[in-house]
Amino acid sequence: DFTGYACANCRKMEENVWPKPEVLERLKNDFVIASLYVDDKKELPKDKQYKSTYDDEIKVTVGEKNTDLQITKFNSNAQPYYFIVDAEGKQLINPVGYT
């Protein structure tokens, strides 16, 4: 779940789609949700900061790291953005954005 603290469309999905009984049941029973905030300003430890292969910029915050992951893995930087992987990290479906 690529999301953001300041993402209005993310809140709309969480308020209007996630609580639907058929969705909520699956989210609770079939998935482990990992929310990756692209606007998280927490600084990464120095040993976790890195230079992106996408834009050659040094990533120093959690949000920058999450944004870089979304761009490099999925060629997208819009939120919300959802993808499903198995326990080994294999992508199971094409990613889905705001609907």
Residue frames as a rotation matrix with the C-alpha (Angstrom) as fourth column:
ASP 1
0.591 0.807 0.000 0.00
0.807 -0.591 0.000 0.00
0.000 0.000 -1.000 0.00
PHE 2
-0.666 -0.714 0.215 1.90
0.718 -0.692 -0.075 3.05
0.202 0.104 0.974 -1.24
THR 3
0.499 0.862 -0.087 0.21
0.814 -0.432 0.389 5.88
0.297 -0.265 -0.917 0.60
GLY 4
-0.563 -0.662 0.495 0.86
0.385 -0.740 -0.551 9.27
0.731 -0.120 0.672 2.13
TYR 5
-0.603 0.312 -0.734 -0.09
0.710 -0.208 -0.672 11.14
-0.363 -0.927 -0.096 5.27
ALA 6
-0.508 0.346 -0.789 -1.31
-0.269 -0.934 -0.236 14.01
-0.819 0.092 0.567 3.10
CYS 7
-0.991 0.089 -0.096 -2.97
-0.060 0.344 0.937 11.82
0.116 0.935 -0.335 0.45
ALA 8
-0.415 0.908 0.064 -6.68
-0.811 -0.336 -0.479 12.67
-0.413 -0.251 0.875 0.13
ASN 9
0.177 0.495 -0.851 -7.39
-0.834 0.534 0.137 9.83
0.522 0.686 0.507 -2.30
CYS 10
-0.687 -0.458 -0.565 -5.72
-0.061 0.811 -0.583 7.36
0.725 -0.365 -0.584 0.07
ARG 11
-0.895 0.401 0.197 -8.09
-0.254 -0.094 -0.963 8.40
-0.367 -0.911 0.186 2.86
LYS 12
-0.063 0.912 -0.406 -11.07
-0.992 -0.102 -0.075 8.08
-0.110 0.398 0.911 0.46
MET 13
-0.092 -0.028 -0.995 -10.10
-0.440 0.898 0.015 4.48
0.893 0.440 -0.095 -0.33
GLU 14
-0.887 -0.329 -0.325 -9.54
0.130 0.497 -0.858 3.67
0.443 -0.803 -0.398 3.36
GLU 15
-0.770 0.633 0.078 -12.86
-0.405 -0.390 -0.827 5.26
-0.494 -0.669 0.556 4.35
ASN 16
0.067 0.904 -0.423 -15.06
-0.913 -0.115 -0.391 4.07
-0.402 0.412 0.817 1.48
VAL 17
0.273 -0.014 -0.962 -13.59
-0.685 0.700 -0.205 0.85
0.676 0.714 0.182 0.07
TRP 18
-0.699 -0.673 -0.243 -11.63
-0.318 0.596 -0.738 -0.90
0.641 -0.438 -0.630 2.83
PRO 19
-0.739 0.399 0.542 -14.61
-0.554 0.098 -0.827 -0.99
-0.383 -0.912 0.149 5.28
LYS 20
0.126 0.802 -0.583 -16.93
-0.934 0.294 0.203 -2.74
0.334 0.519 0.787 2.81
PRO 21
0.533 0.139 0.835 -17.68
-0.656 0.691 0.303 -6.14
-0.535 -0.709 0.460 4.39
GLU 22
0.970 -0.135 0.203 -16.38
0.226 0.811 -0.540 -8.18
-0.091 0.570 0.817 1.45
VAL 23
0.432 -0.859 0.275 -13.16
-0.111 -0.353 -0.929 -6.14
0.895 0.371 -0.248 1.32
LEU 24
0.183 -0.343 0.922 -12.60
-0.942 -0.330 0.064 -5.89
0.283 -0.879 -0.383 5.06
GLU 25
0.834 0.169 0.525 -13.00
-0.356 0.892 0.278 -9.65
-0.422 -0.418 0.805 5.52
ARG 26
0.821 -0.564 0.092 -10.33
0.434 0.510 -0.743 -10.34
0.372 0.649 0.663 2.91
LEU 27
0.262 -0.749 0.608 -7.99
-0.384 -0.659 -0.646 -7.67
0.885 -0.064 -0.461 4.29
LYS 28
0.343 -0.065 0.937 -8.29
-0.939 0.013 0.344 -9.13
-0.034 -0.998 -0.057 7.79
ASN 29
0.665 0.108 0.739 -8.04
-0.319 0.936 0.151 -12.81
-0.675 -0.336 0.657 6.85
ASP 30
0.834 -0.219 0.506 -6.05
0.518 0.625 -0.583 -13.09
-0.189 0.749 0.635 3.63
PHE 31
0.477 -0.631 0.611 -3.48
0.352 -0.500 -0.791 -10.29
0.805 0.593 -0.016 3.64
VAL 32
0.148 -0.504 -0.851 -0.74
0.873 -0.338 0.352 -8.63
-0.465 -0.795 0.390 5.62
ILE 33
0.831 0.219 0.511 -0.92
0.460 -0.787 -0.412 -4.93
0.312 0.578 -0.754 4.83
ALA 34
-0.150 -0.889 -0.433 2.30
0.887 -0.315 0.338 -2.97
-0.437 -0.334 0.836 4.63
SER 35
0.873 0.471 0.129 1.67
0.485 -0.806 -0.340 0.76
-0.056 0.359 -0.932 4.24
LEU 36
-0.200 -0.976 0.084 4.63
0.963 -0.180 0.202 2.56
-0.182 0.121 0.976 2.69
TYR 37
0.705 0.492 -0.511 4.31
0.476 -0.862 -0.173 6.30
-0.526 -0.122 -0.842 3.27
VAL 38
0.238 -0.602 0.762 5.90
0.915 -0.123 -0.384 8.30
0.325 0.789 0.522 0.49
ASP 39
0.318 -0.091 0.944 5.83
-0.046 -0.996 -0.080 11.52
0.947 -0.018 -0.321 2.52
ASP 40
0.877 -0.098 -0.470 7.36
0.477 0.285 0.831 10.12
0.052 -0.954 0.297 5.73
LYS 41
0.693 -0.587 0.418 10.01
-0.365 -0.786 -0.499 12.65
0.622 0.193 -0.759 6.80
LYS 42
0.848 -0.408 0.339 11.79
-0.195 0.355 0.914 10.33
-0.493 -0.841 0.222 9.26
GLU 43
0.294 -0.837 -0.461 15.48
-0.951 -0.211 -0.225 10.28
0.091 0.505 -0.858 8.44
LEU 44
0.874 -0.120 -0.470 17.01
0.029 0.980 -0.196 6.96
0.485 0.158 0.860 7.50
PRO 45
0.671 -0.741 -0.030 20.06
0.129 0.077 0.989 5.86
-0.730 -0.667 0.147 9.49
LYS 46
0.243 -0.655 -0.715 23.24
-0.807 -0.546 0.226 6.94
-0.538 0.522 -0.661 7.69
ASP 47
-0.722 -0.604 0.339 24.08
-0.359 0.744 0.563 3.34
-0.592 0.285 -0.754 6.79
LYS 48
-0.183 0.740 0.647 20.64
0.659 0.581 -0.478 2.93
-0.729 0.339 -0.594 5.11
GLN 49
0.485 0.272 -0.831 20.87
-0.332 -0.822 -0.463 6.07
-0.809 0.500 -0.309 2.97
TYR 50
-0.180 -0.500 0.847 21.67
0.605 0.623 0.496 5.34
-0.776 0.602 0.190 -0.65
LYS 51
-0.615 -0.076 -0.785 21.96
-0.523 -0.706 0.478 6.77
-0.591 0.704 0.394 -4.15
SER 52
0.355 0.873 0.334 18.98
-0.177 0.414 -0.893 5.94
-0.918 0.258 0.302 -6.35
THR 53
-0.615 -0.486 0.620 19.52
0.471 0.404 0.784 4.21
-0.632 0.775 -0.020 -9.65
TYR 54
0.277 0.832 0.481 16.47
0.940 -0.131 -0.316 6.11
-0.199 0.540 -0.818 -10.93
ASP 55
0.893 0.181 0.411 17.54
0.289 -0.933 -0.216 9.71
0.344 0.312 -0.885 -10.43
ASP 56
-0.006 -0.997 -0.072 21.06
0.616 0.053 -0.786 9.50
0.788 -0.049 0.614 -8.94
GLU 57
0.110 0.114 0.987 19.81
-0.572 -0.805 0.157 11.37
0.813 -0.582 -0.024 -5.84
ILE 58
-0.882 -0.410 -0.231 20.72
-0.005 0.499 -0.866 10.39
0.471 -0.763 -0.443 -2.28
LYS 59
0.208 0.973 -0.105 17.65
-0.005 0.108 0.994 9.05
0.978 -0.206 0.027 -0.42
VAL 60
-0.782 -0.590 0.202 17.79
-0.119 -0.177 -0.977 10.22
0.612 -0.788 0.068 3.19
THR 61
-0.477 0.679 0.559 14.19
-0.844 -0.174 -0.508 9.81
-0.248 -0.713 0.656 4.45
VAL 62
-0.591 0.383 0.710 11.81
0.163 0.919 -0.359 6.88
-0.790 -0.096 -0.606 4.72
GLY 63
0.476 0.852 -0.219 9.43
-0.008 -0.245 -0.970 8.63
-0.879 0.463 -0.110 2.32
GLU 64
0.207 -0.491 -0.846 12.15
-0.939 -0.343 -0.031 9.14
-0.275 0.801 -0.532 -0.29
LYS 65
-0.814 -0.513 0.272 13.06
-0.457 0.855 0.244 5.46
-0.357 0.074 -0.931 -0.02
ASN 66
-0.260 0.810 0.525 9.41
0.319 0.585 -0.745 4.39
-0.912 -0.027 -0.410 -0.41
THR 67
0.605 0.441 -0.663 8.88
-0.405 -0.547 -0.733 6.71
-0.685 0.712 -0.153 -3.38
ASP 68
-0.233 -0.800 -0.553 12.05
-0.951 0.068 0.302 5.41
-0.204 0.596 -0.776 -5.02
LEU 69
-0.781 0.010 0.625 10.86
-0.042 0.997 -0.070 1.82
-0.623 -0.081 -0.778 -4.53
GLN 70
0.238 0.961 0.144 7.49
0.229 0.089 -0.969 2.60
-0.944 0.263 -0.199 -6.13
ILE 71
0.552 -0.066 -0.831 9.08
-0.699 -0.581 -0.418 4.36
-0.455 0.812 -0.367 -9.10
THR 72
-0.428 -0.845 -0.320 11.82
-0.890 0.333 0.312 1.82
-0.157 0.418 -0.895 -9.75
LYS 73
-0.819 0.116 0.563 9.68
0.024 0.986 -0.168 -1.30
-0.574 -0.124 -0.810 -9.24
PHE 74
-0.102 0.929 0.356 6.34
0.741 0.310 -0.596 -0.14
-0.664 0.203 -0.720 -10.70
ASN 75
-0.792 -0.279 0.542 7.19
0.588 -0.585 0.558 2.91
0.161 0.762 0.628 -12.82
SER 76
0.239 0.905 0.353 4.56
0.512 -0.426 0.745 4.92
0.825 0.002 -0.565 -10.92
ASN 77
-0.855 -0.472 -0.214 4.56
0.416 -0.378 -0.827 7.63
0.310 -0.796 0.519 -8.29
ALA 78
-0.298 0.845 0.443 0.81
-0.539 -0.532 0.653 8.14
0.787 -0.044 0.615 -7.76
GLN 79
-0.988 0.055 -0.141 -0.93
0.147 0.557 -0.817 7.27
0.034 -0.829 -0.559 -4.52
PRO 80
0.248 -0.252 0.935 -2.71
-0.612 0.708 0.353 5.27
-0.751 -0.660 0.021 -3.42
TYR 81
0.111 -0.293 -0.950 -1.06
-0.873 0.429 -0.234 2.39
0.476 0.855 -0.208 -5.21
TYR 82
0.371 0.173 0.912 -1.66
-0.725 0.668 0.168 -1.22
-0.580 -0.724 0.373 -4.27
PHE 83
-0.006 -0.331 -0.944 0.10
-0.760 0.615 -0.211 -4.42
0.650 0.716 -0.255 -5.23
ILE 84
0.772 0.291 0.565 -0.05
-0.586 0.671 0.455 -7.97
-0.247 -0.682 0.688 -3.94
VAL 85
-0.137 -0.851 -0.508 2.98
-0.780 0.409 -0.474 -10.18
0.611 0.331 -0.720 -3.46
ASP 86
0.719 0.291 -0.631 3.36
0.072 0.872 0.485 -13.66
0.691 -0.394 0.606 -1.99
ALA 87
0.947 -0.309 -0.088 5.57
0.101 0.026 0.995 -14.55
-0.305 -0.951 0.056 0.98
GLU 88
0.131 -0.945 0.298 8.63
0.864 0.256 0.433 -14.63
-0.485 0.201 0.851 -1.28
GLY 89
-0.238 -0.186 -0.953 7.90
-0.026 -0.980 0.198 -11.19
-0.971 0.072 0.228 -2.74
LYS 90
-0.868 -0.013 0.496 6.63
0.477 0.250 0.842 -12.47
-0.135 0.968 -0.211 -6.11
GLN 91
-0.713 0.615 -0.337 4.09
-0.603 -0.783 -0.153 -10.09
-0.358 0.095 0.929 -7.61
LEU 92
-0.671 0.524 0.525 0.69
0.416 0.852 -0.319 -11.82
-0.614 0.005 -0.789 -7.95
ILE 93
0.432 0.830 0.353 -1.41
0.836 -0.222 -0.502 -9.16
-0.338 0.512 -0.790 -9.71
ASN 94
-0.270 -0.414 0.869 -0.87
0.665 -0.733 -0.143 -5.98
0.696 0.540 0.473 -11.69
PRO 95
-0.823 -0.084 -0.561 -0.76
0.510 -0.544 -0.667 -2.99
-0.249 -0.835 0.491 -9.34
VAL 96
0.092 0.924 0.371 -3.93
0.873 -0.254 0.417 -0.94
0.479 0.285 -0.830 -8.86
GLY 97
-0.918 -0.350 0.186 -4.26
0.246 -0.871 -0.425 2.77
0.311 -0.344 0.886 -8.15
TYR 98
-0.732 0.656 -0.182 -7.15
-0.192 -0.456 -0.869 4.93
-0.653 -0.601 0.460 -6.97
THR 99
-0.824 0.559 0.088 -10.54
0.287 0.278 0.917 3.83
0.488 0.781 -0.390 -8.31
